[in-house]
């Protein structure tokens, strides 16, 4: 599984979260969570984070400031529109009947994924800067 990949922490988080949701499916359902929404939301968050990570990692290697800024703004815009489309799509298909437990959990997971992405990129940035 991507032995030397800098994205290993993000991949590990994704796998652990999905395993936990599957293992605790009954408990989560009895507490009012939509387990399918949690799994699909986690897949979307993972895909979005990996795309953003790829763009930002590529931007770290950029030799010019405009190229670096394009990767940062591109990453932000992609995440913004994916979240926007996903939330509005979910609200539209469920006719406003939203599962708040699952949505707030996914909002928290968005923060966790973003924190892990930034932490990993900061480590990579230090390596790039120290190598010249």
N, C-alpha and C positions, 0 to 999 in steps of 0.2 A: 504494500500500500504506500506508494510514493515515499520511499524510504528517506530520501534526503530533502524532501520538499519542505519549503518554509511554511506551507499552508497546513502542515500536520496538526497544529492545535485546533484549527478551525474544523478540519475533517473529524478529528477526535470528538470535539464538542457535538457536532452533528450526529455522529453515530451513538454517542452516549445518550443524548436527549431522545432520539428516536427509540432506543432500547428501553429507556425509562418509561416513555409514554406507552409502549406496547406492554411492558411488564405490569404497569399500574393502570391499565385500561379500565378495569372495573371500578377501582377506587376513584379515578378521575371522573368517570361517568356518573357515579353516585354523588359526587360533589358538584355536579352541574357543568362540567366541561364537555365540549364537543371534541372527542378524541381525534376524529377525522380532520377537523379544522386545525388542531394542533400539529398533526403530522404534515398536512399539506402546507400549513404556514411555515413549519420548520424547513421543509424542502425549499420553499420559495426564499426564505431568509438565507439559507445556505447557498443557494444558487446565486442570489444577489450579492452576497458577501464574497463569494469566490470570484465573480466577475469584477467587482470593485477591487478586490485584492490584486487581481491580475493587472488591472489598469494602473493602480497605484504602484505596484512593484515595477512595472515597466517604466513608469514615470520617475522612479528613483534612479534609474539608469540613464535618464535623459541628460544630454549635454548642455541643453539650453533651458533657461527659465520658462519661456513660453511653452515648451514641450512638457515640462513638469506641470505647469499650471493647467494645461489642457487635460492631462490625466486626472488631476484633482477635481476640476470642475466637471469633467465627463463622468467620473465616478459618482460624484454627488447627484448629478442630474439623472443618471440611470437609476440610482437607488430611490430618488424622490419619485420618479414616474412609476417605477415598479410598485412601490408602496401605495401610491395614489390609485393606480388602476386596480390593484388587488383589493384594497379596502372598499372602493366604490363598487367594484364587481360583486364582492361579498354582500354588501348592503343591498344592492339591486336584486340579486338572486334570492335573498332571504326577505325581501320586502320590508326591510327595517327591523326584522326580528333578529337582533344580534345577540350572540352569546358573549356577554361582557367578561366572564371569567377567562374564556379562551383568548379574547382580544387583548385583554390587559396582560395576560401571560406572554402573548406574542410580542407585545410592545416591549416588555421587559427583555425578552430574548433578543429583540433587535438591538437593544443597548448592550447586551452581553456579547453578541456577535461583533458589534462595532468596536467595543472595547478590546476584544481579543485581536481583531484585525489591526487596530491602531498599535497595540502593544507589539505585535509581531513585526509590523512595518517599521516601528521605531528601532527595534533591534537590528533589522536589515539596514536601516539608514545609517546606524552607527558603524556597521561593517563596511558599507559602501564608502562612508566618509573617512574611515581609518585606512582603507586601502588606497585612497587617493582618487 
